[in-house]
């Protein structure tokens, strides 16, 4: 763009492209910038006392700038500065071999495996429940209240019970975590799919009736495809919830691996930077999972004639 | 009680011995030799709904005989039961009283035997299926072979002049084209009867005229029996061999008018005195049923 200032015909598209880029990313970049600034200010404010007390304890004379720079690199800050988190994150992701116990990649993979298994179990269970509810009024009345109740009990209270019970049944490791994750994520899928399976209009249902379609044909050729948009909407919610479920499940088990274990260790030892790095890892993981679901959704939608 | 106020109304007796025996008791008003067998034989059909506002007589003692190959229009104001009558014939609703034979069977058996194709006011295409796949849907359900499905898609798409649109999705077609797809879909499994509930009601006049002509050609070439619900007097007169005029509260038949233009009629007949005479008689029937009261 800069070198071809004389090539008039080329300038317009370049300007246009730049314009589009600006239009697309400027709002996001502005928000991120603002958040980072607020974060830095908050880091200074929150770590101020810690750093100042440190200087005073050692009876070293200090200036304001020294305190400010101290708040940016404290070892155990109340609120780590963004660059500290970033470097800790990058260090623990790229600084070790992916399977080393200090690598965030390793811990993420452990949590990811429980998340994916839990997500699959939860999705299957949620869809099954929705099918039962849609096909039977009695089941709707008897199951729906329990489904809603199941989500009223805090998972933090339930998780240890699950672990103990499943442990007594001889289940350890991946499966109990996945079950807790599934327990959380089946709910939006069940609710979404009940809505989706009942979304076909009376005309479409009556058409099926005029062709004397069997209930199974109505399910596969009408209800199921009509529910697909609802399925993906609820899958996107469910996939993040199942990640949370997997992390929460790692807390009471005292698991030595997984993002949950990292969070727990970080909070035990006051390693706030490590704590935040683990949080970033979970955020990256869940964004990745949502993006993956969205990708599949787009390709399915295209095949189903979305416009 | 079916009100028969006009001598030209024919409730025809059936002289085809293969037809059901119940026909023998039909009131013979103007006997005449009758070629086809009865595709619809409704006797004293009543249907009452219980609504929050009390009882509604959607249909009250409606009797109607329709022979093979006829094009019968049902006309009348909203609430006169014309759609309900079609739905009863289609076994989408069950009458509270009366006997009904469709294609010589009970309405339910006729539905299970896939005796009719139903076209709703809205095309009701499945948005996630291409036009081709939409046409194949009833065929898949009925278990036609893959090859047969493909042949039928080609045949019926060309019948409604939509060859070349196989791979399009419904949203890429205009409303009139979508409705033509839904007609092709209703015909694709070759039912004896075509039930159409205001199929062109949502379309503009020009598209409607065009589709009316196409529908007539279709009827002429396929020799189906068509039952056609409409609000429009010219449409009814133009298309039909028989016009059933209905009236609300309770829903009943006021008049049944024969309309014997040649099968390959063109839009020009709408200017003829015969056409206007029949249209006038429909109007009188509607007035007699107090359709113009409000």
Boltz contact constraints between the chains, C-beta under 6 A:
constraints:
  - contact:
      token1: [A, 203]
      token2: [B, 120]
      max_distance: 6.0
  - contact:
      token1: [A, 203]
      token2: [B, 122]
      max_distance: 6.0
  - contact:
      token1: [A, 203]
      token2: [B, 124]
      max_distance: 6.0
  - contact:
      token1: [A, 204]
      token2: [B, 124]
      max_distance: 6.0
  - contact:
      token1: [A, 206]
      token2: [B, 92]
      max_distance: 6.0
  - contact:
      token1: [A, 207]
      token2: [B, 124]
      max_distance: 6.0
  - contact:
      token1: [A, 210]
      token2: [B, 90]
      max_distance: 6.0
  - contact:
      token1: [A, 210]
      token2: [B, 118]
      max_distance: 6.0
  - contact:
      token1: [A, 211]
      token2: [B, 138]
      max_distance: 6.0
  - contact:
      token1: [A, 211]
      token2: [B, 141]
      max_distance: 6.0
  - contact:
      token1: [A, 212]
      token2: [B, 111]
      max_distance: 6.0
  - contact:
      token1: [A, 212]
      token2: [B, 112]
      max_distance: 6.0
  - contact:
      token1: [A, 213]
      token2: [B, 141]
      max_distance: 6.0
  - contact:
      token1: [A, 217]
      token2: [B, 141]
      max_distance: 6.0
  - contact:
      token1: [A, 225]
      token2: [B, 128]
      max_distance: 6.0
  - contact:
      token1: [A, 304]
      token2: [B, 128]
      max_distance: 6.0
  - contact:
      token1: [A, 305]
      token2: [B, 128]
      max_distance: 6.0
  - contact:
      token1: [A, 305]
      token2: [B, 169]
      max_distance: 6.0
  - contact:
      token1: [A, 307]
      token2: [B, 171]
      max_distance: 6.0
